């Protein structure tokens, strides 16, 4: 929606758009891969923690 408007990056930029912009505009494959890996590891850790918390409170409410 915001396109490549650099004035809005400070308020609308999230990790996904940062990865996409670095790959598409800058062609920086290394930084995009590192940021994507960081996002994947962090998301997996949060998922496992929240699943454990859900299982503690309600055993039937956990994903696995």
Buried (B, 14 or more C-beta within 10 A) or exposed (E): EEEEEEEEEEEEEEEEEBBEBBBEEEEBEEBBEEBBEEBEEEEEEEEEEEBEEBBEEEEEEBEE
